[in-house]
Amino acid sequence: MALKIPCPHCGPRDYTEFMFGGELRPMGGAPGQGPTAEDPHDDFARVYLLDNAPGVQRERWFHLFGCRRWLELRRDTRTNEVAPGTAP
């Protein structure tokens, strides 16, 4: 099953043109204040220990071999289907 990613600048492209940037998860700290340096283990876990939970997740992808821009997708990890209207 091939994953097609809808780039808002280049149109639908094969996933091999992109670099996975990770799951989008909230940062630590109070809302609107950004990350805190209180516990570096929390920050490490947020960046490197991916949940990879089944279902729809928000993810970042970088169009490495195209327009070289970041985009955000909502992708169902069970089927690799990209939710419509996720790339602005």
C-alpha positions as CSV (number, residue, x, y, z in Angstrom):
1,M,0.0,0.0,0.0
2,A,1.6,3.3,-1.1
3,L,1.0,6.4,0.9
4,K,0.2,9.5,-1.2
5,I,0.7,12.8,0.6
6,P,-1.3,15.9,-0.7
7,C,1.3,18.7,-0.8
8,P,-0.5,22.0,-0.9
9,H,2.2,23.4,-3.2
10,C,3.1,20.5,-5.5
11,G,0.0,18.4,-5.5
12,P,-0.3,14.7,-4.5
13,R,3.1,13.0,-4.2
14,D,4.5,9.6,-3.2
15,Y,5.6,9.4,0.5
16,T,9.2,8.7,-0.7
17,E,9.6,12.4,-1.5
18,F,9.0,13.3,2.1
19,M,10.7,13.0,5.4
20,F,8.6,12.0,8.5
21,G,8.8,14.8,11.1
22,G,7.0,13.0,13.9
23,E,3.8,13.1,15.7
24,L,2.4,16.4,16.8
25,R,2.0,16.3,20.5
26,P,1.5,19.1,23.1
27,M,4.6,20.5,24.7
28,G,5.0,20.6,28.5
29,G,4.2,23.7,30.6
30,A,1.2,25.9,30.9
31,P,-0.9,26.6,27.8
32,G,0.7,29.4,25.8
33,Q,4.0,29.3,27.7
34,G,5.8,26.7,25.7
35,P,8.1,24.0,27.1
36,T,9.6,24.0,30.6
37,A,13.0,22.9,31.6
38,E,11.7,21.3,34.8
39,D,12.0,17.7,33.6
40,P,14.1,17.0,30.5
41,H,12.9,13.4,30.5
42,D,9.4,14.6,29.5
43,D,10.8,16.6,26.6
44,F,12.9,13.6,25.4
45,A,9.9,11.3,25.6
46,R,7.7,13.8,23.7
47,V,10.2,14.0,20.8
48,Y,11.8,10.5,20.6
49,L,9.3,8.0,22.1
50,L,6.5,8.0,19.6
51,D,3.1,6.7,20.6
52,N,2.2,5.2,17.2
53,A,-1.3,4.7,18.5
54,P,-3.8,3.1,16.1
55,G,-6.2,5.6,14.6
56,V,-6.0,9.2,13.3
57,Q,-2.9,11.1,14.4
58,R,-1.6,14.6,13.6
59,E,1.9,14.4,12.0
60,R,4.5,16.6,10.4
61,W,6.1,15.8,7.1
62,F,8.9,17.7,5.2
63,H,8.7,17.7,1.4
64,L,12.4,16.9,1.0
65,F,12.4,16.3,-2.8
66,G,9.9,18.9,-3.7
67,C,9.0,22.4,-2.4
68,R,11.1,21.8,0.8
69,R,8.3,22.9,3.1
70,W,6.8,21.4,6.2
71,L,3.2,20.3,6.3
72,E,0.8,18.9,8.8
73,L,-1.3,15.8,8.1
74,R,-4.0,13.8,9.9
75,R,-3.2,10.2,9.0
76,D,-4.9,7.0,10.1
77,T,-2.1,4.8,11.2
78,R,-4.1,1.6,10.6
79,T,-4.8,2.2,6.9
80,N,-2.3,5.0,6.0
81,E,-5.3,7.1,4.7
82,V,-4.7,10.8,4.9
83,A,-7.8,12.7,6.1
84,P,-9.2,15.1,3.5
85,G,-8.3,18.8,3.9
86,T,-5.4,18.2,6.2
87,A,-2.8,20.0,4.1
88,P,-3.5,23.8,3.9
